[in-house]
Amino acid sequence: MSVKLFTLILPKIEREDLIKIGRQNNTICIVEDEYETTIQEPDQFLAKRRFKNSYGVKKTDCFFGIKINDIRLIGPFGIPFTRYGQVILEPISKRWLSRALLITVLQIGILRFLKQYFLAIFPRFDEKKNFLKIAAHLICRGMKKDIFSKKSSEPEPVFGHWLGEQIPQLRGIEGIFSKFNISCPLIINQNPKEWQIESLKLMGYKKDDLFIFKKDGLRVGEIIISSLRNLHSRNMEFDPKARRWARKRLQSNFINLDLNNHNHKNICLFRQNEKNRRISNYGSVKENIVKNQYFETPLINLNLLESAKNFYLAENFLATFGSGILRLMFIQRPKKLIEIFSLNEEDKDVFFLLANEFDVKYECVLATTTSNKFNFSSKDIKNRYEVKEPKNPEWNVSIDELDKCLS
């Protein structure tokens, strides 16, 4: 409750204000003006019913990079605060701020957080060595942590958020680099995953270009902040130009690779090694995908580039709802995305919108869960069932519905 109250009263700089400040001070670089896109109604009946409120005209804000003076980054998310105690929302988003603050307080403690907030307003009390002259903010916004756990482990960055949110931010950062003829380190989260480092390598960056944020707080003399395009399950920010830019850069070196053993046109990705959304009738699903000439790609013991090779030449992609679907960004010419979902994801349109960003045909297959084994017709999705789910329910996929989508 204290964090929620603090979030409400905390002075904020929202996107429109940030753009105004940048224009007044000539410290902004707009790399893409605002534009409108029309999302077409899907062909499949089930998808049409699920996302009846998601298609139509979508307005996308301008995409920019901005340089701001004297900012303090606080906590694992590097929440940026000004000398006036204002929080800059762009790298975090207004919707995610309360959770980011809660995890920050749980991670570093309320007293240490208040100390960092004090130092944001009164930086002269800080140690001179705790200062970075210039850097760009690229800390993963989508990080998961069990807030009820007694363990004090760092929040874990989420693959889909990093690939779909932070990688596109490099466009705005590089816009500032070009406008002011500068370069600087990219600030990323503590204990970065190997796939973060590897994805930045694909974008043309080296380890020496990175600054790993390991402290409770850090003062930055000049910080570069780029547009955020959030990937929430609901209310995702639709921006095909931003993520297409990121996809093109990620794939820029693939044409020089030997892909003779990675030429599967139909590919699928499940979550059998994860705690949730595992498929209970996996054996039957496996038989069906083999019959329809789909290849299940392995991820374990492969680095990001090696696993991405299996996606580059693919055209049709079957996957269980989750971050793995962002591997769509490694497919050169995708044609069709098939998403396996349960009733809990019924109105989550994030991957329908992602498919539209890349001009990909979208279809979906409903799975019932271990606590919900009634017969469910895809033509009757308007019916709701209030069933309490176990913590990590397994999913049972309709083989008939799956076969329709694959064949």
C-alpha positions as CSV (number, residue, x, y, z in Angstrom):
1,M,0.0,0.0,0.0
2,S,2.9,2.4,0.8
3,V,4.4,1.7,-2.6
4,K,1.1,2.3,-4.4
5,L,0.6,5.6,-2.5
6,F,4.1,6.7,-3.3
7,T,3.5,5.8,-7.0
8,L,0.4,8.0,-7.0
9,I,2.0,11.1,-5.5
10,L,5.4,10.7,-7.3
11,P,5.9,13.5,-9.8
12,K,6.2,12.0,-13.3
13,I,7.5,13.0,-16.7
14,E,5.3,11.2,-19.3
15,R,6.1,10.7,-23.0
16,E,4.4,13.9,-24.3
17,D,6.3,16.1,-21.7
18,L,9.6,14.3,-22.5
19,I,9.2,15.1,-26.2
20,K,8.4,18.7,-25.4
21,I,11.5,19.0,-23.2
22,G,13.6,17.5,-25.9
23,R,12.3,19.8,-28.6
24,Q,12.8,22.9,-26.4
25,N,16.4,21.9,-25.6
26,N,17.2,20.5,-29.1
27,T,18.3,17.2,-27.4
28,I,15.8,14.9,-29.2
29,C,16.1,12.9,-32.4
30,I,12.9,11.7,-33.9
31,V,13.8,8.7,-36.1
32,E,10.1,7.9,-37.1
33,D,7.2,10.3,-37.1
34,E,3.8,9.2,-35.7
35,Y,1.7,7.1,-38.2
36,E,-1.4,5.0,-38.5
37,T,-1.8,1.4,-39.4
38,T,-4.9,-0.7,-40.2
39,I,-4.9,-4.2,-38.6
40,Q,-7.0,-6.5,-40.7
41,E,-9.6,-8.9,-39.4
42,P,-8.2,-12.4,-39.2
43,D,-9.6,-15.2,-41.4
44,Q,-9.9,-17.9,-38.7
45,F,-13.2,-17.8,-36.8
46,L,-11.7,-18.4,-33.4
47,A,-9.1,-15.6,-33.8
48,K,-11.8,-13.3,-35.1
49,R,-13.9,-13.9,-32.0
50,R,-10.9,-13.6,-29.6
51,F,-9.7,-10.3,-31.0
52,K,-12.8,-8.5,-32.2
53,N,-11.7,-5.4,-30.3
54,S,-8.1,-5.5,-31.5
55,Y,-8.3,-5.0,-35.3
56,G,-8.9,-1.7,-37.0
57,V,-6.9,1.5,-37.2
58,K,-3.9,1.8,-34.7
59,K,-2.1,5.1,-34.1
60,T,1.6,4.8,-33.3
61,D,3.5,7.6,-31.5
62,C,6.7,9.0,-32.9
63,F,9.9,7.0,-32.1
64,F,12.7,9.0,-30.6
65,G,15.9,9.1,-28.7
66,I,16.6,11.9,-26.2
67,K,19.6,13.1,-24.2
68,I,18.9,14.3,-20.6
69,N,21.2,15.8,-18.0
70,D,21.9,14.7,-14.5
71,I,19.8,11.6,-13.9
72,R,20.0,9.1,-11.1
73,L,19.2,5.4,-11.9
74,I,17.7,3.5,-8.9
75,G,17.2,-0.2,-8.4
76,P,17.4,-3.3,-10.6
77,F,15.3,-1.6,-13.3
78,G,17.4,1.5,-13.3
79,I,14.4,3.7,-12.8
80,P,15.5,7.2,-13.9
81,F,14.9,10.2,-11.5
82,T,15.6,13.9,-12.1
83,R,17.1,16.4,-9.8
84,Y,13.6,17.5,-9.0
85,G,12.5,14.0,-7.8
86,Q,10.6,13.3,-11.0
87,V,10.5,9.8,-12.5
88,I,10.9,9.6,-16.2
89,L,8.3,7.0,-17.3
90,E,9.5,6.2,-20.8
91,P,11.9,3.3,-20.0
92,I,9.4,1.8,-17.5
93,S,5.9,2.8,-18.6
94,K,3.2,4.2,-16.4
95,R,1.4,0.8,-16.1
96,W,4.6,-1.0,-15.0
97,L,5.9,1.7,-12.6
98,S,4.2,0.4,-9.4
99,R,5.5,-3.1,-9.9
100,A,9.0,-1.9,-10.7
101,L,9.0,0.3,-7.6
102,L,7.7,-2.6,-5.5
103,I,10.4,-5.0,-6.7
104,T,13.0,-2.2,-6.2
105,V,12.0,-1.7,-2.6
106,L,11.9,-5.5,-2.0
107,Q,15.3,-5.8,-3.6
108,I,17.3,-3.0,-1.9
109,G,15.1,-2.2,1.0
110,I,13.0,0.9,1.8
111,L,15.7,2.8,3.6
112,R,18.3,2.3,0.8
113,F,15.7,3.3,-1.8
114,L,14.9,6.5,0.1
115,K,18.6,7.2,0.4
116,Q,18.9,6.9,-3.4
117,Y,15.9,9.1,-4.0
118,F,17.5,11.7,-1.7
119,L,20.7,11.5,-3.6
120,A,18.8,12.0,-6.9
121,I,17.6,15.4,-5.6
122,F,20.9,16.3,-3.7
123,P,23.7,14.7,-5.8
124,R,26.4,16.7,-4.0
125,F,26.1,14.3,-1.1
126,D,27.0,11.3,-3.3
127,E,30.5,9.8,-3.7
128,K,32.3,11.3,-6.8
129,K,33.3,7.8,-8.0
130,N,29.6,6.8,-8.2
131,F,29.3,8.8,-11.5
132,L,29.1,8.0,-15.1
133,K,29.6,10.8,-17.5
134,I,27.4,9.6,-20.4
135,A,25.5,6.4,-21.1
136,A,22.4,5.0,-22.8
137,H,19.6,3.3,-20.8
138,L,19.0,-0.3,-22.0
139,I,18.1,-2.1,-18.8
140,C,15.6,-4.9,-19.4
141,R,12.1,-3.6,-18.3
142,G,10.5,-7.0,-18.3
143,M,12.1,-8.8,-15.4
144,K,10.3,-11.4,-13.3
145,K,10.7,-12.0,-9.6
146,D,8.5,-13.9,-7.1
147,I,7.6,-11.0,-4.8
148,F,6.5,-13.4,-2.1
149,S,9.7,-15.3,-2.1
150,K,12.0,-14.9,0.8
151,K,15.1,-15.2,-1.5
152,S,16.9,-12.0,-2.3
153,S,17.9,-13.1,-5.8
154,E,18.0,-10.5,-8.6
155,P,15.0,-10.2,-10.9
156,E,15.4,-12.3,-14.0
157,P,15.2,-10.6,-17.4
158,V,12.5,-12.0,-19.7
159,F,13.6,-13.0,-23.3
160,G,10.5,-11.7,-25.0
161,H,10.6,-8.3,-23.4
162,W,14.2,-7.8,-24.1
163,L,13.9,-8.8,-27.8
164,G,10.7,-6.9,-28.4
165,E,11.3,-3.8,-26.3
166,Q,15.0,-3.2,-25.6
167,I,16.4,-4.2,-29.0
168,P,14.2,-1.8,-30.9
169,Q,15.3,1.0,-28.5
170,L,18.7,0.9,-30.1
171,R,17.2,2.8,-33.1
172,G,16.5,5.8,-30.9
173,I,19.9,5.5,-29.1
174,E,21.7,5.4,-32.4
175,G,19.7,8.4,-33.6
176,I,21.2,10.4,-30.8
177,F,24.7,9.0,-31.5
178,S,24.3,10.2,-35.1
179,K,22.8,13.6,-34.3
180,F,25.5,14.6,-31.8
181,N,28.3,12.5,-33.2
182,I,28.9,10.7,-30.0
183,S,29.2,7.2,-28.6
184,C,28.8,5.8,-25.1
185,P,28.2,2.6,-23.2
186,L,24.9,0.9,-23.0
187,I,23.7,0.4,-19.4
188,I,22.2,-3.1,-19.0
189,N,20.9,-5.0,-16.0
190,Q,23.0,-6.9,-13.4
191,N,23.8,-10.5,-14.2
192,P,22.8,-10.3,-17.9
193,K,21.8,-13.4,-19.7
194,E,24.0,-14.8,-22.4
195,W,21.2,-14.2,-24.9
196,Q,21.2,-10.5,-24.1
197,I,24.9,-10.3,-24.9
198,E,24.5,-12.4,-28.0
199,S,21.6,-10.4,-29.3
200,L,23.6,-7.2,-28.9
201,K,26.4,-8.8,-30.8
202,L,24.0,-9.5,-33.6
203,M,23.1,-5.8,-33.5
204,G,26.8,-4.9,-33.9
205,Y,27.8,-4.2,-30.3
206,K,30.7,-5.7,-28.3
207,K,31.0,-6.5,-24.6
208,D,33.2,-3.5,-24.2
209,D,30.3,-1.3,-25.3
210,L,28.3,-2.4,-22.2
211,F,28.1,-1.0,-18.7
212,I,26.6,-3.5,-16.2
213,F,24.5,-1.7,-13.6
214,K,25.4,-3.4,-10.2
215,K,24.6,-0.7,-7.7
216,D,21.5,0.5,-5.8
217,G,21.9,3.8,-7.6
218,L,24.1,5.6,-10.1
219,R,24.3,9.2,-11.2
220,V,24.7,9.8,-14.9
221,G,25.8,13.2,-16.2
222,E,24.1,12.7,-19.6
223,I,21.7,9.8,-20.3
224,I,20.2,8.7,-23.5
225,I,16.7,7.4,-23.3
226,S,14.9,5.8,-26.2
227,S,11.2,5.1,-27.0
228,L,9.6,2.1,-25.3
229,R,7.2,-0.1,-27.3
230,N,5.8,-2.3,-24.5
231,L,4.9,-5.9,-25.0
232,H,2.3,-6.4,-22.4
233,S,-0.1,-9.3,-22.8
234,R,-2.8,-6.7,-23.2
235,N,-2.6,-3.1,-24.4
236,M,0.7,-3.8,-26.3
237,E,2.1,-0.8,-28.2
238,F,1.7,-1.6,-31.9
239,D,4.7,-0.4,-33.9
240,P,5.5,-2.5,-37.0
241,K,8.2,-0.1,-38.1
242,A,10.2,-0.3,-34.8
243,R,10.2,-4.0,-34.6
244,R,10.8,-4.5,-38.3
245,W,13.9,-2.3,-38.0
246,A,15.1,-4.5,-35.1
247,R,14.4,-7.7,-37.0
248,K,16.3,-6.5,-40.1
249,R,19.4,-5.6,-37.9
250,L,19.3,-8.9,-36.0
251,Q,19.2,-10.8,-39.3
252,S,21.8,-8.6,-41.1
253,N,24.6,-11.2,-40.8
254,F,22.6,-14.3,-41.4
255,I,23.1,-14.3,-45.2
256,N,26.8,-15.1,-44.7
257,L,26.0,-18.2,-42.5
258,D,26.0,-21.8,-43.7
259,L,22.3,-22.8,-43.3
260,N,22.3,-26.1,-45.3
261,N,21.3,-28.0,-42.1
262,H,18.7,-25.4,-41.0
263,N,16.2,-25.3,-43.9
264,H,13.0,-26.4,-42.3
265,K,10.0,-24.5,-43.6
266,N,7.7,-25.5,-40.8
267,I,8.9,-25.1,-37.2
268,C,7.5,-25.4,-33.8
269,L,8.4,-24.5,-30.2
270,F,6.9,-25.8,-27.0
271,R,7.5,-25.3,-23.3
272,Q,8.1,-28.9,-22.1
273,N,11.1,-27.8,-20.0
274,E,9.3,-24.9,-18.3
275,K,7.3,-24.9,-15.1
276,N,4.1,-23.8,-16.8
277,R,2.1,-24.3,-20.0
278,R,3.6,-27.8,-20.6
279,I,1.5,-29.9,-22.9
280,S,0.1,-33.0,-21.2
281,N,-0.7,-34.9,-24.5
282,Y,2.6,-34.0,-26.0
283,G,3.0,-37.5,-27.5
284,S,-0.1,-37.0,-29.6
285,V,0.9,-33.5,-30.5
286,K,4.3,-34.8,-31.6
287,E,2.8,-37.4,-33.9
288,N,0.6,-34.7,-35.5
289,I,3.4,-32.2,-36.1
290,V,5.5,-35.0,-37.7
291,K,2.7,-36.0,-39.9
292,N,2.3,-32.4,-41.1
293,Q,6.1,-32.1,-41.6
294,Y,6.7,-29.6,-38.8
295,F,10.1,-29.7,-37.1
296,E,10.4,-29.1,-33.3
297,T,13.5,-26.9,-32.8
298,P,15.7,-27.6,-29.8
299,L,16.9,-24.7,-27.6
300,I,18.8,-26.4,-24.8
301,N,22.6,-26.2,-25.1
302,L,22.4,-23.9,-28.1
303,N,23.4,-20.2,-28.0
304,L,21.2,-17.6,-29.4
305,L,22.8,-17.5,-32.9
306,E,22.8,-21.3,-33.2
307,S,19.1,-21.6,-32.2
308,A,18.2,-18.6,-34.4
309,K,19.6,-20.4,-37.5
310,N,16.7,-22.9,-37.2
311,F,14.2,-20.1,-37.6
312,Y,15.8,-18.0,-40.4
313,L,14.5,-20.0,-43.4
314,A,11.2,-21.1,-41.8
315,E,7.9,-19.8,-43.0
316,N,5.3,-21.4,-40.7
317,F,5.7,-21.2,-36.9
318,L,3.7,-23.1,-34.3
319,A,4.3,-22.2,-30.6
320,T,2.8,-22.2,-27.1
321,F,1.8,-18.8,-25.7
322,G,5.0,-17.3,-24.2
323,S,8.2,-15.3,-24.9
324,G,9.5,-17.9,-27.3
325,I,7.1,-16.6,-30.0
326,L,9.4,-13.5,-30.2
327,R,11.7,-15.7,-32.1
328,L,9.5,-14.7,-35.0
329,M,12.0,-11.9,-35.3
330,F,14.6,-14.3,-36.5
331,I,12.4,-15.6,-39.4
332,Q,13.4,-13.9,-42.7
333,R,10.0,-14.3,-44.5
334,P,7.4,-15.5,-42.1
335,K,4.0,-16.5,-43.5
336,K,2.0,-18.0,-40.7
337,L,2.0,-18.0,-36.9
338,I,-0.1,-20.6,-35.0
339,E,-0.4,-19.9,-31.3
340,I,-1.5,-22.5,-28.7
341,F,-3.4,-20.8,-25.8
342,S,-5.8,-21.6,-22.9
343,L,-8.8,-19.8,-21.6
344,N,-6.6,-17.7,-19.4
345,E,-5.0,-16.2,-22.5
346,E,-8.3,-15.8,-24.4
347,D,-8.2,-12.0,-24.6
348,K,-4.4,-11.5,-24.6
349,D,-3.7,-10.2,-28.1
350,V,0.0,-9.6,-27.9
351,F,1.0,-12.3,-30.4
352,F,-1.9,-11.6,-32.7
353,L,-0.6,-8.0,-32.9
354,L,3.0,-9.2,-33.2
355,A,2.0,-11.3,-36.2
356,N,0.4,-8.3,-37.8
357,E,3.5,-6.2,-37.2
358,F,5.3,-8.7,-39.5
359,D,2.4,-9.1,-41.9
360,V,2.0,-12.8,-40.9
361,K,-1.2,-14.8,-41.1
362,Y,-2.4,-15.7,-37.6
363,E,-4.3,-18.7,-36.3
364,C,-4.7,-20.2,-32.9
365,V,-5.5,-23.5,-31.2
366,L,-7.3,-23.7,-27.8
367,A,-5.9,-26.0,-25.1
368,T,-7.9,-27.1,-22.0
369,T,-6.0,-27.4,-18.7
370,T,-5.6,-30.2,-16.2
371,S,-8.3,-28.6,-14.0
372,N,-10.6,-27.8,-17.0
373,K,-11.2,-31.0,-19.0
374,F,-14.7,-30.2,-20.3
375,N,-15.3,-30.3,-24.0
376,F,-14.9,-26.9,-25.5
377,S,-15.9,-25.9,-29.0
378,S,-13.8,-23.2,-30.7
379,K,-17.1,-21.9,-32.2
380,D,-18.4,-21.2,-28.8
381,I,-15.6,-19.2,-27.3
382,K,-18.0,-16.5,-26.0
383,N,-18.9,-18.9,-23.2
384,R,-16.8,-18.4,-20.0
385,Y,-16.0,-20.9,-17.3
386,E,-14.8,-19.8,-13.9
387,V,-12.5,-22.6,-12.8
388,K,-9.7,-22.2,-10.2
389,E,-6.5,-23.2,-11.8
390,P,-3.6,-25.0,-10.1
391,K,-0.4,-23.1,-9.9
392,N,1.2,-24.6,-13.0
393,P,-1.5,-26.4,-15.0
394,E,-0.6,-28.6,-17.9
395,W,-2.4,-28.0,-21.2
396,N,-4.3,-30.5,-23.3
397,V,-4.2,-29.6,-27.0
398,S,-7.1,-30.5,-29.3
399,I,-5.4,-32.7,-32.0
400,D,-8.3,-32.1,-34.4
401,E,-8.0,-28.3,-34.1
402,L,-4.3,-28.5,-34.3
403,D,-4.4,-30.6,-37.5
404,K,-6.7,-28.1,-39.2
405,C,-4.2,-25.3,-38.6
406,L,-1.2,-27.3,-39.7
407,S,-2.5,-29.0,-42.8
